[in-house]
Amino acid sequence: MSDAHDHDAADAADAVYAALVARVGEGAPRPRLEPTRRAVELLGDPHRAAPVIHLTGTNGKTSTSRMIESLLRASGLRTGLLTSPHLVRFTERIRIDGESVSDEAVARNWEEILPFVAIVDAELEQAGESPLTFFEVLTVLAFACFADAPVDVVVLEVGMGGEWDSTNVADGQVAVFTPIALDHQARLGSTVEAIARTKSGIIKPAAAVVTARQPDAALAVLEEAAELTESTLAVEDDAFAVVGRTVAVGGQLVTIRGLAGEYRDLFLPLFGAHQAENAAVAVAAVEAFIGGGSVRLADEVVERGLAEASSPGRLQLIGIEPTILVDAAHNPHGARALVSALDEFFDFDEFAIVVGVVDDKDAAGIVDALAELDGPMLVTAPDTERALPAAALEAIVTERVGMKRTLVVERLDDALEEARTWAAEAPKRAVLVTGSIVLVGEAMAIADDREWGMA
């Protein structure tokens, strides 16, 4: 009976996803807030049911969001978390108290919001506008799930940008900025300053603003936005910082100077200097939320919150004999951080790099960063209509690393088998899958199915 019920719930959740996917996709967001605002108002304002910590940035949003959520949960709060995109299944995006929302809850809340979504769609059609998009409806669904749970606090990661992102119908008590760099230029602007201006739209009146280290142009925009909204601004290296970091088995030990005190020798089960800095931002954000930045968090809360943090698809081991690592680096900034972390934390001489990107990304910049690693590049394409064709990526890769290091393998499963065979031929070789979050999710699903030594 239970198995049948679970199967029915899974089918219902899959039907919800199919209905979402039928809408305008995430690659083409609409720069508007009113339709989402109208939908949540009709629903009775579920976006106001719990206080919000709102995150934006170019890199590190999901990792930082998950660390903040883990710290809040370790503090005894019931949490809601919205991140994007998903790696394997869309219910990963909406998390309640550290777990993916249940299929049953998704289906139940979908039935509740559907009549109101239909009303807004009809109003938009009458006004000559396009209906609610995938991400607009997903945002409404997430708010409904959080209010239904209910949760004590919501951690919201923007889908794209900030100012007109559908998550911005909520008012964050704390606005968090991870590093800002060039990405999505066609949607957000061609300069770091323009991108920062769009992202600064999540800062609401009298908010607490916590930001990672930023380029001068981006920081100036955030400073101006904080001043205009009479918000407080805490900047990495000034108000808080990573003051120590050493490699440890399975991650690293970090010492963080927070807004209200120092937290020493914390185990963080994630790799890379960038993850240590994400942890410092997360600690500062939780200090700002819980005690206004003036009350030190209990040591056991920070220790547990960071030790239990995870960030799937971010320098994650998915196979052994040979080692297979995946990383969702999908822009040059992320790819450089990946290469640095591989050098610091792993003892491999060569990598078979399985790479695929989507067409609105700086493929050349990503490949330039990855070219610092030794080993062949197996060029493929993620399974999405937005994928850069393998032939187009091949031309970029060949130009940078030469024909000898370049191999096109259209299907990801074939590329993984080729890479595994090569890596198994010599010690100190490994496989790396990167360039696209979609590609990483596919690789994780394949690895889970084939149990490459990880069972």
N, C-alpha and C positions, 0 to 999 in steps of 0.2 A: 504493500500500500504506500509506504513511504517513498520507495523508489519510483513508483508511478507518479506520485505527487511531485517529486523532484523533477522528473522528466517533463511533466506538464508545465511546471514553472519555468524550466529552462527553455522550452518551446515558446512560451509566452514572452520571455525576455528577448529571445531571438527575433520574435515578431516585432517587438518594440524597436529593436535595432534596425530591422529592415524598413520600418516606417520612417525612422530618422534618416537613414541613408538615401531614401527616395527624395529627400529635400536637397536644397542647394548645399553643397559640401563646404567643408572647413577651409578649403583653398580659396574660396571666393566669399569671404565674409562681407556683410553689408555694414557700412559705417553709420550705424543708427542705434538708438537706445529705446525709442518710444514703443516699438512693438513688444519688446521684452517687458518693458515697464507696464504696458497695458495688460499683458498676460498675467503677470504676478499680482497686479492690483485686482483683477477679476478673481484670482485664486485666494484673495484675502491676505496678501502681502507675506508669503512664507519667507521671503528674503529678509524680513525684519524679525524673524522668530528667534534669532540668536545673534550675538555680536560676531563681527567678521574681521579676520586678518586677511588682507588682500595683497597678492603678489604679482609683480610683473618683472620684466627684464628680458634679456636675449638668451642667456645661458644660465643653467642651474636652477630654473624655477621649480621644476618638479622635485629635484633632490632637496632643495631648501624647504619647499612646502611639506614634504614628507617628514623632514626633521622637526619642523615646527609642530606638526600634528603629533609626532611621537613625544615631544617634550610636554605638550599640553595634556596628552593622555597620561603621561607619567605624573603629572600634577594632580591627577584625579578628575579631570574634566572629560565629559563625553563629547567626542569630536565628530565633525563632518568635514570631509576633504573632497574637493573637486580638482582634478588634474587632467591634463590632456597632452598629447593624444594617448590612446591606449596601445598596449603592446600586443596582446592576444585577444582579449574580450572586452567589450565596451563597459561592462559593469566595473572594471578596474578603476574607471574614472571617478566614480562616486563611492566614497568609502565612509563607513559608519563605524566609529570606534576602532579604527585600524583594520577593518575587514571590508572587502568589496561588498557593495550593497547586494542583498539577496535577490535572486531572480523573482521571488514572490513579491518583494517590496517594490521592485521596479515595475512589475506588471500591474500591481494594485495602484501605484501612484500614477502610472500612465493612464489608466482608465479614469482617474480623477481629473487629470489635467486636459484630457483630450477634448471635451466639449468647449473649454475655454480657448484652447489652441485653435479650434475650428472657428470660433467667433472672431479671433484676431486675424486669422487668415482671410476670412470673408471681408472684414473691414479693410484690410490691406488691398485686397483685390478690387473692392469698390473704389478705393482711392488711386487705383492704377499702379500700385506697388507690388513687389514680389512677396510671396508668403514667407512666413517665418522660416529661417534656415535651420539646418542640422544643429548648429551650435546654439542658436537662440532657444530652440526647443529643449535641447539637452540641458541648458542652464536652468530653464523653468522646471524641468523634471528633477534636477539635482536639488533645487530649493524645496520642492515638494517632499522629496525623500528626507531631507534634513529636518524639516518641520514635523514630518510624520514620525521620525525616530523616537523622541526628539533629541536634539543635541544641545550642548551647552555653548559651543563655539564652532564657527565655520571657518575653515582655511580655504580660500578661493584663489586658484591660479587662473590668470586671464588666458583666453584662447589666443588672442593676437592683439598687440598694442596695449590699450588701456582705456583711453578716453571714450571710445565708442564700442568697446568690447561689451558683449551682453552681460558679463558678470558685473559690470560697473553700475548696474541698477542698485546694487547693494552699496552701503556706506561702510567702508572699512574703518574701524577704530585705529588700526595699525596698517599703514601702507608700506610694503616691503619691496625693495628694488634689488634684484640680482644684477650682475654686470650687464651693461648695455653696450651693444656693438651693432654693426651693420647686419641686418637680416630683414627679409620681407620688404625690401626697399620699394617695390612697386606699390605696396599698401601703406607703408608707414613713413616713407620719406627717404631721400637719398643721402642724408647726413646723419651722423650720430646725434647732433643737436635736434634735428626734426623728429627723429625716432624717440628721443628722450621726452620731447614735448608731448607727443601722443601718449606715451606711457605715463607721464606725470598726471594725466587726467584721473588716475585712481585716488589722488590725494584729496581728501574731503576736509571740510572745515574742522579745525582743532584736532586733527589726527596726529598720531605719533608716526613719524616717517623714519624708517631704518633703511640705510642703503649700503650695499657693498661698495668697494673701491670703484670709482667711475672715471672715465676720461673727463678732462676739464670741461669740455663743452656740455657733456651730459650733466655733470654735477652742478654747473651754473644754472641749468634749467630747473633741476630739482630744488636748488636753494631758492630760486625765484618763486616756484610753485608753493613751497612750504611757507614762505613769507606771506604770499597773497592769501593763503588759507589760514594763517595764524596757527600753523602746525609746528611741532618741534621736529628737529632734524638731527639724527644720529648717523654719523658717517664712519665707515670702517677706517681704521688706523688712527682716528681721532677719538671717537667716543667708545670704540670697542676694537678688538683685534685678536688675531691668532698670535700668541707670544712664544709658542714652542710647538714643535711637531717632530715626531720620530716614527720611523717605520716599525710596524708590529705585525705579528702573524695574523693574517686575515684583515689587515687594515692599518690603522695608525693610532698613536697616542697623541692627543692634542691638549695644549693648555690655552685657555681662552680668557682674555680680559673682557668681561661683559660690561654692560652699562652700570651695574651695581656691585660688581665684585669679580674676583678671579676664580676660575674653575680649573683645577690642575689634573693633568695626566688622565684625561678622559679617553676611553677606548671608542674609536669610531670605525665601524666595520666597512668603510668605503675607502677607495684609493684616490690619491692625488691631492696636491696642494689646494686645488680648486674646491674639493669637498671639505677640507678643513675650514676654508673661508666661508663656504656655505653654512657650515656648522656654527661659526661665529655669528653670522647674520641671523641664523635661526634662534640662537640663544638670546641675542639682543632683542629680537622681535617678541619673544615670549616674555622677557623681562619688561618690555614696554607695555605689553598687554596685561600682564598679571599685576604688576606693582608700579605702573607708570614709569618704569626705568629707574626707580630708586630703591627697590626692595630686591635683595639678593635671592636667587632661587636656591632651594635646598640642594646640597651636593648630590644626594641620592636621586633627586628628580633629574638633574642634568646627566648624571652617570647613566641612569636607566634609559632616559629619553634618547640619548645619542647611541648607546650600545644596542638598542633595539631598532634603530633607524635602518631603513633599507631603501634602495633606489634601483628597482629592477631595470635592466637594460643599460645601466651605467657601469662600465668596466666590470661586467658580471661574467663569472665562469659558468659555462653551460655544457662543457664536455671535457673529458680527460682522456689521455692516451690516444691521440695527442690533446694537449690543452686547446680549448676553444673559448675565446673571449668575445663578448659583444659589447659595443659601446654606441650609444645613440648620438654621437657627435654628428651634427648635420649643418655645421657652418665652420668657417676657418678657426674662429676663437675656440670652439669646442674641440676641433681636431688637434689644435696645438696643445690644449690641456691634456688630451688623451695621450699624445706622444710623450709629453713630459712625465705623466704618471706611469706609463709603461717603462720608461727608462729608470724611474726611481724605485718602483715596487716589484718589477719582474726581471728575471735573469735569463731572458731569451735573446739569442743573437739574431734570429730571423723570424719574420712573420709572413704567412700567406695571407694577404690582405684581400678579403672579399668586400668589394665596395660597390654601392649603388646609391644614387641620389635622386631627389625629385627636381623638377625642371625649374623651380624658382629659387634654387639655392646656388651659392657660389661654388660650383663644382671645382673650378680651377684652384680656388683658394684651399678647399678641403684636400685636394690631391697634393698640392704643394706641401701642406703640413705632413701628410702621410708619407710623402716621398722620402722623408728623413729616415724612415724605417727601412731595414734591408729585407729583401724577399720579393716574391712575385706579387703582382696585383691582378686579382681575378675580377674582371669587370662584369657586372650583372645589372639588373634593374629591379627595384621594389615593385610589388604587385599593387600598383595604384595607377589610375589614369593620369596622374600628375608626374609619373616617373620620367626621368631623362632617359631616352633610349640608350641601350648598351652601346650601340655603334657611336653615338655622339659622345658618350663618356669615354669610350675607347680612344677617340682622337685626342681628348684632353690628357688622358693618362699617358699615351704613347709619346706625346710631345714633351712630357715632363720626366718620364723614367725610361723611355726607349721601348722598342718593340720586344726585346728579349725578356723584359720584366712584365709584359702585358699579355693577358690571356682573356678573351671574351667567352663567358659561359652564360648563356641566356637564362637558364633555370637555376634558381638559388640552390635547390637540393643537389643538382649536379656540381655546382660551384663548391659547395661544402665538401662533397666527396673528393673532388680534385684536391682541394686545399688540405683535407685530412691525410690523403695519401702522400702528398708532398711533405707535410710536417712530420709524418711518422718515419720518414727516411733518414732522419738525423736527429741527434740530441739537440736540445736548446732551440728547437723550432716550435712555433705555435701558430694557431689560426686566429685571425682577428676579423670580425664582421662589423662594418661601420658605414657611415655616410648618410643613413636614413633611419628614423625611428620605425618606419614601416618595415624596412628590411630586417632590422634587429628583432622586431616582433615575430616576423616569419621564421627567422633562424631559431628563436627560442621555441616556437611551436614544433619545428622539425626536430630539434634536439630533445624536446620532451617526449616526442613520439618514439624516437629511436634510442633513447636512454644511453647516450654515449658515455658509459662509465659512471653516470651520475645517479643511478637507481639506488 
